[in-house]
Amino acid sequence: MAQAKITVNGEAREAELPATIEAFLVSLGLRPKSVVVEHNGDAVAPSEFAGRMVREGDRLEVARVVAGG
C-alpha cells in the first residue's frame, strides 16, 4: 500500500491505496452500513463495498444515511 490521492466529496485527500471501499470507509471512522457511496459516478451497493477497489485518481461521494421521521 502507498499514499495516493483521491477525491472524496469534492475534496482532494491522501489515502492508503489500493483499498476496498469498505476498508477505506473504516479508515475514515465510518460504519459501512451507515453510508451510501458513489464511486466514479456509479452508485455502489453496500454488498459490493468489500470487493470494489479504490485506486489513485478515483472519485468517491459518501453520504451518511440518517433515519428520522
Residue frames as qw, qx, qy, qz and C-alpha x, y, z in Angstrom:
[[0.000, 0.888, 0.461, 0.000, 0.00, 0.00, 0.00],
 [0.422, 0.042, 0.019, 0.905, 1.09, 3.53, -0.69],
 [0.092, 0.615, 0.318, -0.716, -0.20, 7.04, -0.16],
 [0.224, 0.298, 0.648, 0.664, -2.25, 8.14, -3.15],
 [0.195, 0.190, 0.142, -0.952, -4.63, 10.98, -3.99],
 [0.008, 0.473, 0.841, 0.262, -8.35, 10.53, -4.45],
 [0.207, -0.258, -0.021, -0.944, -11.29, 12.91, -4.31],
 [0.201, -0.403, -0.866, 0.220, -13.85, 12.44, -1.55],
 [0.013, -0.825, -0.525, 0.208, -16.98, 14.60, -1.57],
 [0.338, 0.906, 0.106, 0.233, -15.23, 17.08, -3.87],
 [0.266, -0.893, 0.364, -0.020, -12.07, 17.42, -1.75],
 [0.636, 0.478, -0.588, 0.148, -8.60, 16.06, -2.55],
 [0.728, -0.568, 0.303, -0.235, -7.47, 13.56, 0.05],
 [0.234, 0.501, -0.833, 0.033, -4.49, 11.28, 0.70],
 [0.891, -0.185, 0.173, -0.377, -5.32, 7.63, 1.32],
 [0.347, -0.378, 0.850, 0.116, -3.55, 4.29, 1.71],
 [0.803, 0.419, 0.034, -0.421, -4.36, 2.63, -1.61],
 [0.480, -0.233, -0.558, -0.636, -5.28, 0.32, -3.16],
 [0.179, 0.038, 0.787, -0.590, -8.03, -0.49, -0.69],
 [0.054, -0.496, -0.830, -0.249, -11.59, -1.74, -0.85],
 [0.232, -0.601, -0.170, -0.746, -14.38, 0.78, -0.37],
 [0.744, -0.578, -0.326, -0.080, -15.18, -0.98, 2.90],
 [0.724, -0.215, -0.206, 0.622, -11.59, -0.64, 4.21],
 [0.221, 0.353, 0.052, 0.907, -11.45, 3.00, 3.12],
 [0.439, -0.659, -0.267, -0.550, -14.71, 3.81, 4.93],
 [0.796, -0.498, -0.282, 0.195, -13.43, 2.12, 8.09],
 [0.592, 0.037, -0.115, 0.797, -10.21, 4.17, 7.84],
 [0.056, -0.481, -0.110, -0.868, -12.41, 7.29, 7.92],
 [0.094, 0.030, 0.711, -0.696, -14.14, 6.04, 11.06],
 [0.608, 0.081, -0.105, -0.783, -17.39, 5.30, 9.22],
 [0.559, 0.043, 0.811, -0.167, -19.51, 2.19, 9.54],
 [0.010, -0.061, 0.740, 0.670, -20.05, 0.88, 6.00],
 [0.036, -0.504, -0.855, -0.112, -23.70, 0.06, 6.73],
 [0.072, -0.742, -0.413, 0.523, -24.37, 3.70, 7.70],
 [0.024, 0.594, -0.272, -0.757, -23.43, 5.31, 4.37],
 [0.761, 0.560, 0.326, 0.007, -24.23, 5.30, 0.67],
 [0.399, -0.519, 0.451, 0.606, -21.37, 5.57, -1.83],
 [0.683, 0.723, 0.064, -0.087, -20.93, 6.70, -5.41],
 [0.625, -0.409, 0.468, 0.471, -17.63, 5.54, -6.96],
 [0.190, -0.181, 0.568, 0.780, -16.51, 7.36, -10.12],
 [0.406, 0.093, -0.240, -0.877, -20.13, 8.30, -10.84],
 [0.583, -0.128, -0.744, -0.301, -21.60, 4.84, -10.21],
 [0.654, -0.485, 0.240, -0.529, -23.84, 4.05, -7.23],
 [0.366, 0.278, -0.877, 0.139, -22.35, 1.13, -5.29],
 [0.780, -0.433, -0.314, -0.326, -24.50, -1.36, -3.38],
 [0.450, -0.698, 0.486, -0.270, -23.31, -1.97, 0.19],
 [0.954, -0.064, 0.294, 0.001, -22.90, -5.65, -0.71],
 [0.760, 0.557, -0.042, 0.332, -20.15, -4.59, -3.17],
 [0.177, -0.939, 0.263, -0.136, -18.09, -2.47, -0.70],
 [0.718, -0.491, 0.479, 0.118, -15.83, -5.39, 0.30],
 [0.777, 0.160, 0.495, 0.354, -14.96, -6.27, -3.30],
 [0.410, 0.857, 0.174, 0.258, -14.75, -2.89, -5.03],
 [0.679, -0.191, -0.052, 0.707, -11.27, -1.36, -5.11],
 [0.038, 0.989, 0.053, -0.132, -10.42, 2.32, -4.72],
 [0.766, 0.090, 0.150, 0.618, -7.37, 3.41, -6.72],
 [0.267, -0.408, 0.032, 0.873, -5.41, 6.61, -7.21],
 [0.074, 0.016, -0.409, -0.909, -7.39, 9.28, -9.02],
 [0.177, -0.478, -0.844, -0.167, -10.80, 7.80, -8.12],
 [0.242, -0.301, 0.082, -0.919, -13.73, 9.97, -7.02],
 [0.267, -0.361, -0.878, 0.169, -15.98, 8.98, -4.13],
 [0.355, -0.435, -0.004, -0.827, -19.13, 10.65, -2.90],
 [0.359, -0.189, -0.861, 0.307, -20.02, 9.41, 0.58],
 [0.385, -0.439, -0.026, -0.811, -23.26, 10.34, 2.34],
 [0.069, -0.033, 0.868, -0.490, -24.41, 9.24, 5.75],
 [0.381, -0.420, -0.711, -0.415, -27.80, 7.57, 5.99],
 [0.117, -0.078, 0.520, -0.843, -29.96, 9.32, 8.56],
 [0.232, -0.457, -0.843, -0.162, -33.19, 7.77, 9.78],
 [0.064, 0.127, 0.361, -0.921, -35.89, 10.03, 11.03],
 [0.002, 0.515, 0.827, 0.224, -39.48, 10.83, 10.85]]
